[in-house]
């Protein structure tokens, strides 16, 4: 899978980031939340990202 960085909240590798894949999908890097009270299937995960990350991606016409 080829991954291209689209937008991030900083220039380091450990910040919330959105990536585009060559499979027509997005990958999202963010914090893994605790105590959310949701039942998530074992093959899925939740990732918490700041809304400003999505706003920036939309504003810059990246997604």
Gaussian input, Z-matrix of N, CA and C with variables (Angstrom, degrees):
# hf/3-21g

backbone

0 1
 N
 C     1     B1
 C     2     B2     1     A1
 N     3     B3     2     A2     1     D1
 C     4     B4     3     A3     2     D2
 C     5     B5     4     A4     3     D3
 N     6     B6     5     A5     4     D4
 C     7     B7     6     A6     5     D5
 C     8     B8     7     A7     6     D6
 N     9     B9     8     A8     7     D7
 C    10    B10     9     A9     8     D8
 C    11    B11    10    A10     9     D9
 N    12    B12    11    A11    10    D10
 C    13    B13    12    A12    11    D11
 C    14    B14    13    A13    12    D12
 N    15    B15    14    A14    13    D13
 C    16    B16    15    A15    14    D14
 C    17    B17    16    A16    15    D15
 N    18    B18    17    A17    16    D16
 C    19    B19    18    A18    17    D17
 C    20    B20    19    A19    18    D18
 N    21    B21    20    A20    19    D19
 C    22    B22    21    A21    20    D20
 C    23    B23    22    A22    21    D21
 N    24    B24    23    A23    22    D22
 C    25    B25    24    A24    23    D23
 C    26    B26    25    A25    24    D24
 N    27    B27    26    A26    25    D25
 C    28    B28    27    A27    26    D26
 C    29    B29    28    A28    27    D27
 N    30    B30    29    A29    28    D28
 C    31    B31    30    A30    29    D29
 C    32    B32    31    A31    30    D30
 N    33    B33    32    A32    31    D31
 C    34    B34    33    A33    32    D32
 C    35    B35    34    A34    33    D33
 N    36    B36    35    A35    34    D34
 C    37    B37    36    A36    35    D35
 C    38    B38    37    A37    36    D36
 N    39    B39    38    A38    37    D37
 C    40    B40    39    A39    38    D38
 C    41    B41    40    A40    39    D39
 N    42    B42    41    A41    40    D40
 C    43    B43    42    A42    41    D41
 C    44    B44    43    A43    42    D42
 N    45    B45    44    A44    43    D43
 C    46    B46    45    A45    44    D44
 C    47    B47    46    A46    45    D45
 N    48    B48    47    A47    46    D46
 C    49    B49    48    A48    47    D47
 C    50    B50    49    A49    48    D48
 N    51    B51    50    A50    49    D49
 C    52    B52    51    A51    50    D50
 C    53    B53    52    A52    51    D51
 N    54    B54    53    A53    52    D52
 C    55    B55    54    A54    53    D53
 C    56    B56    55    A55    54    D54
 N    57    B57    56    A56    55    D55
 C    58    B58    57    A57    56    D56
 C    59    B59    58    A58    57    D57
 N    60    B60    59    A59    58    D58
 C    61    B61    60    A60    59    D59
 C    62    B62    61    A61    60    D60
 N    63    B63    62    A62    61    D61
 C    64    B64    63    A63    62    D62
 C    65    B65    64    A64    63    D63
 N    66    B66    65    A65    64    D64
 C    67    B67    66    A66    65    D65
 C    68    B68    67    A67    66    D66
 N    69    B69    68    A68    67    D67
 C    70    B70    69    A69    68    D68
 C    71    B71    70    A70    69    D69
 N    72    B72    71    A71    70    D70
 C    73    B73    72    A72    71    D71
 C    74    B74    73    A73    72    D72
 N    75    B75    74    A74    73    D73
 C    76    B76    75    A75    74    D74
 C    77    B77    76    A76    75    D75
 N    78    B78    77    A77    76    D76
 C    79    B79    78    A78    77    D77
 C    80    B80    79    A79    78    D78
 N    81    B81    80    A80    79    D79
 C    82    B82    81    A81    80    D80
 C    83    B83    82    A82    81    D81
 N    84    B84    83    A83    82    D82
 C    85    B85    84    A84    83    D83
 C    86    B86    85    A85    84    D84
 N    87    B87    86    A86    85    D85
 C    88    B88    87    A87    86    D86
 C    89    B89    88    A88    87    D87
 N    90    B90    89    A89    88    D88
 C    91    B91    90    A90    89    D89
 C    92    B92    91    A91    90    D90
 N    93    B93    92    A92    91    D91
 C    94    B94    93    A93    92    D92
 C    95    B95    94    A94    93    D93
 N    96    B96    95    A95    94    D94
 C    97    B97    96    A96    95    D95
 C    98    B98    97    A97    96    D96
 N    99    B99    98    A98    97    D97
 C   100   B100    99    A99    98    D98
 C   101   B101   100   A100    99    D99
 N   102   B102   101   A101   100   D100
 C   103   B103   102   A102   101   D101
 C   104   B104   103   A103   102   D102
 N   105   B105   104   A104   103   D103
 C   106   B106   105   A105   104   D104
 C   107   B107   106   A106   105   D105
 N   108   B108   107   A107   106   D106
 C   109   B109   108   A108   107   D107
 C   110   B110   109   A109   108   D108
 N   111   B111   110   A110   109   D109
 C   112   B112   111   A111   110   D110
 C   113   B113   112   A112   111   D111
 N   114   B114   113   A113   112   D112
 C   115   B115   114   A114   113   D113
 C   116   B116   115   A115   114   D114
 N   117   B117   116   A116   115   D115
 C   118   B118   117   A117   116   D116
 C   119   B119   118   A118   117   D117
 N   120   B120   119   A119   118   D118
 C   121   B121   120   A120   119   D119
 C   122   B122   121   A121   120   D120
 N   123   B123   122   A122   121   D121
 C   124   B124   123   A123   122   D122
 C   125   B125   124   A124   123   D123
 N   126   B126   125   A125   124   D124
 C   127   B127   126   A126   125   D125
 C   128   B128   127   A127   126   D126
 N   129   B129   128   A128   127   D127
 C   130   B130   129   A129   128   D128
 C   131   B131   130   A130   129   D129
 N   132   B132   131   A131   130   D130
 C   133   B133   132   A132   131   D131
 C   134   B134   133   A133   132   D132
 N   135   B135   134   A134   133   D133
 C   136   B136   135   A135   134   D134
 C   137   B137   136   A136   135   D135
 N   138   B138   137   A137   136   D136
 C   139   B139   138   A138   137   D137
 C   140   B140   139   A139   138   D138
 N   141   B141   140   A140   139   D139
 C   142   B142   141   A141   140   D140
 C   143   B143   142   A142   141   D141
 N   144   B144   143   A143   142   D142
 C   145   B145   144   A144   143   D143
 C   146   B146   145   A145   144   D144
 N   147   B147   146   A146   145   D145
 C   148   B148   147   A147   146   D146
 C   149   B149   148   A148   147   D147
 N   150   B150   149   A149   148   D148
 C   151   B151   150   A150   149   D149
 C   152   B152   151   A151   150   D150
 N   153   B153   152   A152   151   D151
 C   154   B154   153   A153   152   D152
 C   155   B155   154   A154   153   D153
 N   156   B156   155   A155   154   D154
 C   157   B157   156   A156   155   D155
 C   158   B158   157   A157   156   D156
 N   159   B159   158   A158   157   D157
 C   160   B160   159   A159   158   D158
 C   161   B161   160   A160   159   D159
 N   162   B162   161   A161   160   D160
 C   163   B163   162   A162   161   D161
 C   164   B164   163   A163   162   D162
 N   165   B165   164   A164   163   D163
 C   166   B166   165   A165   164   D164
 C   167   B167   166   A166   165   D165
 N   168   B168   167   A167   166   D166
 C   169   B169   168   A168   167   D167
 C   170   B170   169   A169   168   D168
 N   171   B171   170   A170   169   D169
 C   172   B172   171   A171   170   D170
 C   173   B173   172   A172   171   D171
 N   174   B174   173   A173   172   D172
 C   175   B175   174   A174   173   D173
 C   176   B176   175   A175   174   D174
 N   177   B177   176   A176   175   D175
 C   178   B178   177   A177   176   D176
 C   179   B179   178   A178   177   D177
 N   180   B180   179   A179   178   D178
 C   181   B181   180   A180   179   D179
 C   182   B182   181   A181   180   D180
 N   183   B183   182   A182   181   D181
 C   184   B184   183   A183   182   D182
 C   185   B185   184   A184   183   D183
 N   186   B186   185   A185   184   D184
 C   187   B187   186   A186   185   D185
 C   188   B188   187   A187   186   D186

   B1=1.4509
   B2=1.5272
   B3=1.3247
   B4=1.4574
   B5=1.5179
   B6=1.3330
   B7=1.4628
   B8=1.5285
   B9=1.3362
   B10=1.4567
   B11=1.5205
   B12=1.3248
   B13=1.4623
   B14=1.5240
   B15=1.3342
   B16=1.4586
   B17=1.5212
   B18=1.3330
   B19=1.4652
   B20=1.5240
   B21=1.3400
   B22=1.4521
   B23=1.5198
   B24=1.3303
   B25=1.4536
   B26=1.5221
   B27=1.3425
   B28=1.4642
   B29=1.5228
   B30=1.3159
   B31=1.4648
   B32=1.5260
   B33=1.3152
   B34=1.4551
   B35=1.5240
   B36=1.3227
   B37=1.4638
   B38=1.5223
   B39=1.3187
   B40=1.4682
   B41=1.5215
   B42=1.3309
   B43=1.4668
   B44=1.5285
   B45=1.3272
   B46=1.4538
   B47=1.5306
   B48=1.3292
   B49=1.4626
   B50=1.5223
   B51=1.3356
   B52=1.4593
   B53=1.5277
   B54=1.3342
   B55=1.4517
   B56=1.5234
   B57=1.3243
   B58=1.4705
   B59=1.5269
   B60=1.3466
   B61=1.4573
   B62=1.5289
   B63=1.3129
   B64=1.4606
   B65=1.5275
   B66=1.3243
   B67=1.4707
   B68=1.5237
   B69=1.3468
   B70=1.4568
   B71=1.5113
   B72=1.3308
   B73=1.4586
   B74=1.5226
   B75=1.3343
   B76=1.4579
   B77=1.5206
   B78=1.3149
   B79=1.4618
   B80=1.5180
   B81=1.3333
   B82=1.4571
   B83=1.5153
   B84=1.3198
   B85=1.4614
   B86=1.5199
   B87=1.3274
   B88=1.4568
   B89=1.5201
   B90=1.2973
   B91=1.4663
   B92=1.5260
   B93=1.3273
   B94=1.4578
   B95=1.5267
   B96=1.3341
   B97=1.4633
   B98=1.5269
   B99=1.3086
   B100=1.4698
   B101=1.5269
   B102=1.3038
   B103=1.4657
   B104=1.5301
   B105=1.3136
   B106=1.4600
   B107=1.5231
   B108=1.3116
   B109=1.4549
   B110=1.5153
   B111=1.3227
   B112=1.4611
   B113=1.5226
   B114=1.3149
   B115=1.4601
   B116=1.5257
   B117=1.3107
   B118=1.4546
   B119=1.5262
   B120=1.3347
   B121=1.4629
   B122=1.5347
   B123=1.3039
   B124=1.4666
   B125=1.5226
   B126=1.3188
   B127=1.4655
   B128=1.5383
   B129=1.3273
   B130=1.4553
   B131=1.5274
   B132=1.3349
   B133=1.4632
   B134=1.5200
   B135=1.3128
   B136=1.4591
   B137=1.5189
   B138=1.3237
   B139=1.4539
   B140=1.5157
   B141=1.3177
   B142=1.4561
   B143=1.5252
   B144=1.3380
   B145=1.4591
   B146=1.5280
   B147=1.3219
   B148=1.4567
   B149=1.5290
   B150=1.3257
   B151=1.4626
   B152=1.5255
   B153=1.3242
   B154=1.4689
   B155=1.5249
   B156=1.3339
   B157=1.4607
   B158=1.5247
   B159=1.3202
   B160=1.4677
   B161=1.5245
   B162=1.3206
   B163=1.4608
   B164=1.5224
   B165=1.3270
   B166=1.4664
   B167=1.5239
   B168=1.3290
   B169=1.4635
   B170=1.5273
   B171=1.3282
   B172=1.4630
   B173=1.5259
   B174=1.3064
   B175=1.4687
   B176=1.5327
   B177=1.3362
   B178=1.4661
   B179=1.5291
   B180=1.3648
   B181=1.4787
   B182=1.5282
   B183=1.3267
   B184=1.4717
   B185=1.5197
   B186=1.3411
   B187=1.4625
   B188=1.5196
   A1=108.19
   A2=117.00
   A3=122.00
   A4=108.46
   A5=117.10
   A6=122.97
   A7=109.10
   A8=115.85
   A9=121.88
   A10=109.27
   A11=117.21
   A12=121.73
   A13=109.31
   A14=117.02
   A15=121.74
   A16=112.22
   A17=115.79
   A18=120.14
   A19=109.15
   A20=115.23
   A21=120.87
   A22=108.61
   A23=115.91
   A24=119.71
   A25=111.98
   A26=117.71
   A27=121.48
   A28=109.43
   A29=116.57
   A30=121.66
   A31=113.27
   A32=117.83
   A33=121.21
   A34=110.70
   A35=117.54
   A36=121.93
   A37=113.46
   A38=118.42
   A39=120.10
   A40=112.68
   A41=116.79
   A42=121.76
   A43=109.91
   A44=117.53
   A45=119.46
   A46=110.73
   A47=115.47
   A48=121.62
   A49=109.55
   A50=116.45
   A51=122.21
   A52=107.53
   A53=115.11
   A54=122.45
   A55=109.36
   A56=117.50
   A57=123.36
   A58=107.21
   A59=116.05
   A60=119.99
   A61=109.75
   A62=115.61
   A63=120.36
   A64=111.61
   A65=116.89
   A66=121.84
   A67=111.70
   A68=116.55
   A69=120.39
   A70=113.85
   A71=116.87
   A72=121.80
   A73=109.80
   A74=116.15
   A75=122.53
   A76=109.39
   A77=115.91
   A78=122.81
   A79=106.96
   A80=116.59
   A81=121.31
   A82=108.71
   A83=115.83
   A84=122.34
   A85=107.93
   A86=116.47
   A87=120.67
   A88=110.56
   A89=115.23
   A90=121.84
   A91=110.09
   A92=117.02
   A93=122.28
   A94=107.23
   A95=117.39
   A96=119.68
   A97=112.79
   A98=115.35
   A99=122.68
   A100=108.90
   A101=116.14
   A102=122.85
   A103=112.77
   A104=117.44
   A105=121.08
   A106=112.43
   A107=118.31
   A108=121.52
   A109=115.43
   A110=117.82
   A111=121.89
   A112=110.79
   A113=116.49
   A114=120.82
   A115=107.92
   A116=115.96
   A117=123.33
   A118=108.55
   A119=118.48
   A120=120.52
   A121=110.94
   A122=116.39
   A123=121.74
   A124=113.01
   A125=117.88
   A126=120.23
   A127=112.84
   A128=118.56
   A129=122.84
   A130=110.48
   A131=115.83
   A132=122.40
   A133=109.46
   A134=116.14
   A135=122.26
   A136=108.61
   A137=116.62
   A138=122.40
   A139=107.26
   A140=116.38
   A141=121.68
   A142=109.30
   A143=115.90
   A144=120.87
   A145=109.06
   A146=117.75
   A147=119.47
   A148=110.98
   A149=117.22
   A150=120.39
   A151=111.32
   A152=117.26
   A153=120.27
   A154=111.89
   A155=117.68
   A156=120.74
   A157=110.72
   A158=117.20
   A159=120.72
   A160=111.47
   A161=116.99
   A162=120.34
   A163=111.10
   A164=116.40
   A165=121.09
   A166=110.72
   A167=117.73
   A168=121.57
   A169=110.98
   A170=116.95
   A171=121.10
   A172=110.48
   A173=117.16
   A174=121.84
   A175=110.89
   A176=116.49
   A177=121.48
   A178=112.23
   A179=116.65
   A180=122.53
   A181=113.01
   A182=116.16
   A183=120.87
   A184=112.36
   A185=116.91
   A186=119.78
   A187=108.88
   D1=130.28
   D2=174.63
   D3=-93.04
   D4=132.40
   D5=-176.41
   D6=-122.63
   D7=131.61
   D8=179.05
   D9=-121.98
   D10=128.10
   D11=177.92
   D12=-69.38
   D13=128.07
   D14=178.60
   D15=-99.29
   D16=-52.43
   D17=-174.44
   D18=-155.88
   D19=146.82
   D20=-179.95
   D21=-143.98
   D22=165.42
   D23=176.44
   D24=-91.42
   D25=-3.49
   D26=176.30
   D27=-160.45
   D28=179.87
   D29=-177.69
   D30=-94.85
   D31=3.21
   D32=-178.96
   D33=-95.71
   D34=172.16
   D35=-176.85
   D36=-85.20
   D37=-9.16
   D38=-174.51
   D39=-111.13
   D40=35.19
   D41=179.43
   D42=-116.06
   D43=157.12
   D44=174.30
   D45=-54.24
   D46=129.70
   D47=-173.78
   D48=-144.86
   D49=148.46
   D50=172.45
   D51=-115.03
   D52=131.68
   D53=178.90
   D54=-119.28
   D55=150.67
   D56=172.54
   D57=-106.72
   D58=140.61
   D59=177.42
   D60=-106.12
   D61=165.38
   D62=176.30
   D63=-78.50
   D64=4.19
   D65=177.23
   D66=-100.45
   D67=7.83
   D68=-179.72
   D69=77.23
   D70=26.10
   D71=-179.92
   D72=-124.14
   D73=170.18
   D74=175.55
   D75=-115.53
   D76=144.38
   D77=170.72
   D78=-111.83
   D79=139.63
   D80=-178.60
   D81=-122.25
   D82=127.35
   D83=176.22
   D84=-104.47
   D85=129.42
   D86=179.27
   D87=-169.53
   D88=-171.65
   D89=179.44
   D90=-74.97
   D91=146.29
   D92=172.41
   D93=-91.10
   D94=111.86
   D95=-175.88
   D96=-74.53
   D97=149.84
   D98=175.08
   D99=-110.31
   D100=160.73
   D101=171.06
   D102=55.60
   D103=43.23
   D104=-178.87
   D105=-90.43
   D106=-16.49
   D107=176.53
   D108=76.49
   D109=6.49
   D110=-179.77
   D111=-95.53
   D112=152.37
   D113=174.89
   D114=-103.08
   D115=106.37
   D116=-176.46
   D117=-103.75
   D118=133.30
   D119=177.41
   D120=-56.92
   D121=150.57
   D122=-176.05
   D123=-58.35
   D124=-28.09
   D125=-177.81
   D126=-88.86
   D127=5.33
   D128=179.57
   D129=-122.96
   D130=161.97
   D131=177.66
   D132=-137.21
   D133=158.14
   D134=170.29
   D135=-101.64
   D136=143.05
   D137=174.77
   D138=-132.19
   D139=131.39
   D140=179.68
   D141=-100.19
   D142=126.81
   D143=178.32
   D144=-130.67
   D145=154.99
   D146=177.33
   D147=-72.15
   D148=143.86
   D149=178.86
   D150=-61.25
   D151=-27.75
   D152=179.01
   D153=-61.63
   D154=-27.71
   D155=177.80
   D156=-65.83
   D157=-45.96
   D158=176.97
   D159=-66.99
   D160=-40.84
   D161=178.50
   D162=-60.25
   D163=-41.78
   D164=178.88
   D165=-65.41
   D166=-42.32
   D167=179.55
   D168=-63.25
   D169=-40.96
   D170=179.02
   D171=-70.26
   D172=-44.50
   D173=-179.79
   D174=-59.87
   D175=-37.11
   D176=-178.33
   D177=-88.95
   D178=8.89
   D179=179.77
   D180=54.58
   D181=41.25
   D182=-178.99
   D183=-93.52
   D184=-23.92
   D185=177.69
   D186=-132.87

